[in-house]
Amino acid sequence: MKPTLELTSSQPYLIRAWHEWCTDNGLTPYLTVSVDASVQVPREYVKDDEIVLNISYDSTTDLQLGNDYLAFKARFAGVVRDVMVPVDRVLAIFARENGQGMAFPKASLQAQDADHAAESPEHDMQGQDGPSGEQSPSHLASVPVVAVADLKKPAKELSIKPKTSGRPTLTRIK
């Protein structure tokens, strides 16, 4: 048997890559961060336990995009504040001008919180199904399977509404 290697998270590498891509293309990189006790940000700007931060070189000082933390100084209402965000609390990185970027699954935060809870003495079920027999959350979810016979049925039987125009609609996630 081969020993299993403990791989590092790809998230900090992806954050650095998107930051570099935005900078190289003259775009403004923004982060969406899930705020908890481990995140050091001005709390008065947190809404629904999330904050959006401009991490461009023009808006930050001493920007450090490390494997464990993102740290920098930035002005909030004219006052310089220290910001420190654990990489695992970053929900998305995107360009302000066109919305292109990458979102990271919120399920990974729930899984980490569950892992921290599993380390306590009363939890001995780490890596097993939950107490009700449900699967623990994962990064990937399966797509519902549609039977081939259902695909051949007319649209009205499947209750699919035809589109009124030929243009696609895009939804921007904030």
C-alpha positions as CSV (number, residue, x, y, z in Angstrom):
1,M,0.0,0.0,0.0
2,K,1.2,3.5,-0.8
3,P,1.2,6.0,2.0
4,T,-1.4,8.8,1.5
5,L,0.1,12.2,1.1
6,E,-1.4,15.2,3.0
7,L,-1.9,17.8,0.2
8,T,-2.0,21.4,1.0
9,S,-5.1,23.4,0.0
10,S,-5.2,24.9,-3.5
11,Q,-7.2,27.9,-2.3
12,P,-4.3,30.2,-1.5
13,Y,-2.7,29.5,-4.8
14,L,-5.9,30.2,-6.7
15,I,-6.4,33.5,-4.7
16,R,-2.9,34.6,-5.7
17,A,-3.5,33.6,-9.3
18,W,-6.8,35.6,-9.6
19,H,-5.2,38.6,-7.8
20,E,-2.3,38.5,-10.3
21,W,-4.7,38.1,-13.3
22,C,-6.8,41.1,-12.1
23,T,-3.7,43.2,-11.6
24,D,-2.2,42.3,-15.0
25,N,-5.4,43.2,-16.8
26,G,-6.0,46.6,-15.0
27,L,-8.9,45.2,-13.0
28,T,-9.6,45.7,-9.3
29,P,-9.5,42.4,-7.2
30,Y,-12.1,42.1,-4.5
31,L,-12.6,39.4,-1.8
32,T,-15.8,38.3,-0.2
33,V,-15.0,37.0,3.3
34,S,-17.0,35.0,5.8
35,V,-16.5,36.8,9.1
36,D,-16.1,35.0,12.4
37,A,-13.8,35.4,15.5
38,S,-10.7,34.4,13.5
39,V,-11.1,37.3,11.0
40,Q,-9.6,40.7,11.8
41,V,-11.6,43.3,9.9
42,P,-13.5,46.5,10.9
43,R,-16.7,45.0,12.3
44,E,-18.8,48.1,11.4
45,Y,-18.5,47.1,7.7
46,V,-19.6,43.5,8.2
47,K,-23.1,42.7,6.9
48,D,-24.7,39.3,7.3
49,D,-21.4,37.9,8.7
50,E,-19.7,38.8,5.4
51,I,-17.5,41.6,4.2
52,V,-16.2,42.6,0.7
53,L,-12.7,43.9,0.6
54,N,-10.7,45.7,-2.2
55,I,-7.3,44.0,-2.2
56,S,-5.7,46.0,-5.1
57,Y,-2.2,47.3,-4.6
58,D,-3.6,50.9,-4.9
59,S,-5.9,50.3,-1.9
60,T,-3.6,48.3,0.4
61,T,-0.3,48.6,2.0
62,D,2.0,45.6,2.9
63,L,-0.3,43.1,1.1
64,Q,0.7,39.6,2.0
65,L,-1.1,36.7,0.2
66,G,0.2,33.7,2.2
67,N,-0.9,30.1,2.4
68,D,-2.6,30.5,5.8
69,Y,-3.5,34.2,6.0
70,L,-4.1,37.3,3.9
71,A,-2.8,40.4,5.7
72,F,-2.7,44.1,4.7
73,K,-3.4,47.6,5.9
74,A,-6.2,49.6,4.3
75,R,-8.1,52.8,4.9
76,F,-11.6,52.6,6.2
77,A,-13.3,56.0,6.3
78,G,-9.9,57.6,6.2
79,V,-8.4,55.6,9.1
80,V,-5.7,53.0,8.5
81,R,-6.7,49.6,9.9
82,D,-4.9,46.2,10.0
83,V,-6.8,43.4,8.2
84,M,-6.0,39.7,8.6
85,V,-8.1,37.0,7.0
86,P,-7.5,33.3,7.2
87,V,-7.5,31.8,3.7
88,D,-10.2,29.3,4.6
89,R,-12.6,32.2,5.3
90,V,-12.4,33.6,1.8
91,L,-15.6,32.9,-0.1
92,A,-14.7,34.5,-3.4
93,I,-12.2,36.6,-5.3
94,F,-13.5,38.5,-8.3
95,A,-12.8,41.6,-10.5
96,R,-15.0,44.5,-9.6
97,E,-15.3,45.7,-13.2
98,N,-16.7,42.5,-14.8
99,G,-17.4,40.1,-12.0
100,Q,-15.1,37.4,-13.3
101,G,-13.5,35.4,-10.5
102,M,-13.8,32.3,-8.5
103,A,-16.1,31.3,-5.6
104,F,-15.1,28.8,-3.0
105,P,-17.7,26.5,-1.4
106,K,-19.2,27.6,1.9
107,A,-19.6,23.9,2.6
108,S,-15.8,23.7,3.3
109,L,-16.3,26.2,6.1
110,Q,-19.0,24.0,7.6
111,A,-16.9,20.9,7.2
112,Q,-13.9,22.6,9.0
113,D,-16.2,23.7,11.8
114,A,-17.4,20.1,12.0
115,D,-13.8,18.9,12.1
116,H,-13.0,21.3,15.0
117,A,-16.1,20.0,16.8
118,A,-15.1,16.4,16.1
119,E,-11.7,17.1,17.9
120,S,-13.6,17.6,21.2
121,P,-13.9,14.5,23.4
122,E,-17.6,14.0,23.0
123,H,-17.3,13.5,19.3
124,D,-15.8,10.2,18.2
125,M,-17.5,10.1,14.7
126,Q,-14.9,12.0,12.7
127,G,-15.2,10.9,9.0
128,Q,-18.5,9.1,9.5
129,D,-22.0,10.0,8.7
130,G,-23.9,12.3,11.0
131,P,-25.9,11.1,13.9
132,S,-29.1,10.9,11.8
133,G,-27.4,8.8,9.1
134,E,-27.0,11.8,6.8
135,Q,-23.8,12.2,4.7
136,S,-21.5,15.0,6.0
137,P,-21.3,18.0,3.6
138,S,-18.7,17.8,0.9
139,H,-17.3,20.1,-1.7
140,L,-19.1,18.5,-4.5
141,A,-22.8,17.7,-4.9
142,S,-24.3,15.3,-7.3
143,V,-26.5,16.4,-10.1
144,P,-30.0,14.9,-10.1
145,V,-30.3,12.1,-12.7
146,V,-33.0,12.5,-15.3
147,A,-34.3,9.3,-16.9
148,V,-33.9,9.1,-20.7
149,A,-37.6,8.5,-21.1
150,D,-38.3,11.8,-19.3
151,L,-36.1,13.7,-21.9
152,K,-38.3,12.4,-24.7
153,K,-41.5,13.7,-23.2
154,P,-43.0,17.0,-24.5
155,A,-42.0,20.1,-22.6
156,K,-45.4,20.7,-21.1
157,E,-45.3,17.4,-19.3
158,L,-42.0,18.2,-17.8
159,S,-43.3,21.7,-16.8
160,I,-40.5,23.5,-18.5
161,K,-41.4,27.0,-19.4
162,P,-40.1,28.2,-22.8
163,K,-37.9,31.2,-22.8
164,T,-39.4,34.4,-24.1
165,S,-36.3,35.8,-25.6
166,G,-33.1,34.3,-27.1
167,R,-30.8,36.2,-24.8
168,P,-29.3,34.5,-21.8
169,T,-29.7,36.1,-18.4
170,L,-26.8,36.4,-16.0
171,T,-27.0,36.5,-12.2
172,R,-24.3,38.5,-10.4
173,I,-23.4,37.1,-7.0
174,K,-22.3,39.7,-4.4
